[in-house]
Amino acid sequence: MLSALVVPLNAAGGPEGAVLLARRYGWAFAGTSLRVVSASVGMAGLCLERALALTALRRELEMAGPRR
């Protein structure tokens, strides 16, 4: 790859990883609006945060056992 753009994937607790955009030609992201990329990655971070919270909730409910 000749061009790469790395944007942190943020959730409420801090960075959880990164999103890597890569292209085969140089200067591929020269005209890219970082505001648009940041907003998209921010939404991905929010989705990750919610998925982690739902997974934790599901585990807690399974450990609590069946309700009667």
Protein Blocks (a to p, Z undefined) as FASTA:
>chain_A
ZZdcddddddfkbcfbdcddddfbehklmmpcfklmmmmmmmmmmmmmmmmmmmmmmmmm
mmnopaZZ
